[in-house]
Each structure stands twice: as C-alpha cells, then as structure tokens.
Amino acid sequence: MNEPELIVLPTHAGVDEAGRGPLVGSVFAAAVILPEHFSLTDLTDSKKLSEKKRDLLAEQIKEQATAWAIASASPQEILQLNILHATMLAMKRAVCSLKMQPEKVWIDGNRVPKDLGIDAEAVVKGDAKIATISAASILAKTARDAEMYALHERYPQYGFAKHKGYGTAVHLAALKEFGVLPEHRADFAPVRELLTQGRLFE
C-alpha cells in the first residue's frame, strides 16, 4: 500500500518534471491522478529509487492511475523560451493531456505554469509528500531516460546511456571531441561555448 505520510486525493493531479539540468534532449513532465486506493510499494521521489524500481513502478502507475499523461518541451523550445519556461510548458502540456480534468493540480517546486485554467498549488519537495507528485516524478524520469537511451543508440560515442545527458567529465570530453549535436541545448554554457567555435557534430 502507499506509505501513510504521502497524501492523495482522487480529484487532484500531481505534476513533476525531469531533465532540467542536462545539456541535451527534451525536458519532460508528467501529470498523474491516482484513485483513493492503490497498491504502489516504495512510492517516493524518483531520484531515491533505483532505475529497475522506477521502471517497475512506472508500469504499475500507468496500470493503476485514474489518469496519467507525459509531455515534453524540445531543445529548440528550451532555446526559445529558456529552461524554466520550457519546463512550465511541458507541465502545462501534461496537465492538458489528461483524459479527465482534475479539480486541482499539485506541482512539485515553487512555481506553477501560467494560464493553466485549473486551480494549482506549488509544493516544495512535493515528490516526498504527495503520492501523485511522486508518481509523476517517476513517469517523467523514466520517459526522460528512454529518450537518452534512444539518443545513445544513435550516438553511442557520447555515452548518454550512462550519464543521461548531464555535464559529466565523460560528456564534456565527448562534446569537445565529436562536437555539438542538434539535440544539445544551445543556450547551456558548455554547449554555447563550443558553438561559438563552430564545433558541430559531423
């Protein structure tokens, strides 16, 4: 059963994002509405779970949720809007994609998207307090990881399967050696610096 300290209301959706910090790929968001009674063991902030456990829970969440949706904003939208506003856009898309409209939306963090059209509340560290936000964090994270595995298949020399796009020493070394991909975020400092040098992937 869900842990007792996690709050759930069957009329409320939880929303969380994944992938704000990496240098490459889309930023993802998920929205989840859970029923009053569900069976999801170890539901918590996705970052506290192993990848294997996240993958298992993601499937269970999709099976048990009253409604769920995953959305994203592309690297081009991140460049156009900046990462904060692109994240808000992905969150809004996720909420609007739900098959039913919640009475209220709980959003992890300290900001809510503008013009959502639904009562919304930001909850700091909500992924450790509210079950639907925890579930949303897991769906967003597994979707983001899936994008990184797909990129790894196309560009194995960058090591995306291991570092998931974050600015690790391995990733930065690959960027310098092989150049900037179309999927990299052009406004993030290490990428922007290489672009000024004309270091594009060939």
N, C-alpha and C positions, 0 to 999 in steps of 0.2 A: 504494500500500500504506500501511498505518498507519505513523506515524512510530515509529522504533525505541525512543524513550525512553518511549513510552506502554505501560503494562503491560496485558495482557489474559489472563484465564483463563476458559476456556469454561464453567466451573462456577460462576463468580462473577457477580453482578449489580452494576452501578453505579447510584447514585441521586444525583440533584441536584434542586434547586428553582429556581423563577423567580418573582419578584414579591413578595418580602418587603417591599420598600421603598415601593412606590407607595401612593397614597391611595385607590385604587379597585380593585374587582374581586377575583377569587379569587387565592389563592396556588397555584401549580402545582408538581407534582413528577413526575418520570419515573423509571422503572427500566428498565434495558437489560441483556440478556445477549447478548454477541457470540460468534460462533464463533472458533475459533483463527485461521482465515484469513479475512480480509475485505479489501475494497477501498474505503476511505473516505479520500479525499485531504483534507489540511489539517484533520484531526480535532483539535480543541482546545477550550478554554474558549469557550463560545458568545459571550461578550462581546467576544472578539477577532476575531469574524467579521462580515462584512457581512450584512445581512438577506437579500440574494439568496443568499449562500453558505450561510447557515443553512437557508433553505428547501430548497435543493437537497440538502444533507446530511441533513436530516430525512427526506426521501423515501427516500434511499439507506439510511439506518439502518433504517427500517421494512421495507425490502425484504430487507436482509441479516441483521438481528438474528435470533438464535435465539428470542428472546422480547423483547417490549417492552410497556410499559404507561404510560399517563399518567393522573394523578388530580389532584384539586384539593380545596381547602377554601374554602368560601364566605365572603363578607364577614360574614355572620351568625355563622359558626363562628369567624372571627377575633375578632369582638367577644366571643363567649362564652369562648373559650379563651386568647386573646392570640395575637399573630402567631407567636411561637416554637412554641407547642404546636399551632397550626393547621398550621404547616409540617410538623411531625413527623407529624401526622395525614395530610396529603397524601402524605408519603413512605411511610407505612405502607400506605395505600390502593394506591399504585402497586406496591409490592412484592407485596402480596396479590393484585393483579390479573394478575400474570404468569401465563402459561399453563403454566409449569414452575417448580418451587421451586428456587432456587439453593442451593448448599451454603453460600455466604457472601455477605454484602452489603457493598459498599464505599460509604460515604456521604460526600459532599463536606461539609467543615466540621469542627466539633469536637464534635458531638453525634449520638447515634443515637436513634431512636424507642424508647420503652419497649414491652415486651411484643410485640416483633416476631416472636418464635418462631424466629428464624434467627440464626445467628452473624453479628454485624455489627461493622464497624470504621469509625470516623470517620477521614477522611483530609483533613487541611488542604491546601487548594489541590489537591484530588484531580482537579479537572477539567483540570489541566495535567499530571497524572502517570499517570492510569489511563484507558484508552480507553473503557471502559464508562461511567465518570462523565462524560467529555467528551460522549459520545453522549447520555447522559441530560440533560445541561445544554442541549443543542441541542433535544431534543424538548420539554423543559419550557418553554424560552424561546419556541419557535415556537407552542406551544399558548397560552401567556400572551398573546403578540402577537395571535393570532387572536381571543381574547376582546376585546382592546382595539379591534380593527377592527370587530367586531360592535357594541360599545358606541358607536363613532364613527358607525356607520350610524344608530343610534337617537338619539344626542345629538351632532350634528356641532358644535354651538356650544362644546363643551368641548375640542375638539382632541385627542382621545385617539389618533388615528392618528399624531400627531407625537410627543407626549411620553410615550405609553404609560402614562399614569396617574401618573407621578412628579410631585412637588410643584414643578413649574417655575413661573416667573412667569406664564406663559400659563394654566396650570391653576388657579393660585390666584386669578387675576383672574376666570376663568370661574366658579369656585366662588362668589366674592363677588357676581358679577353675576346668576347664574342659580340659585344655591342648591345644596343637597346632594341628590344622587341616592340612591335606595335602594341602589345598588351601591357607594356610597362607604363607606369603613371608619370607622365612627362613633367608634372609640376612638383614631384618629390625630389628633394635636393640631390641625392646621388645620381638619379636619372637625368635631371635637368643639367647637371654639370657635364655629363658625358654627351648629351645632345648638343651643347654649345661647342663641343669638339668634333661634332659630326660623326660620333661613334654609333652607327646604326648596324643592326644585325644584317648580315648578307648571306 
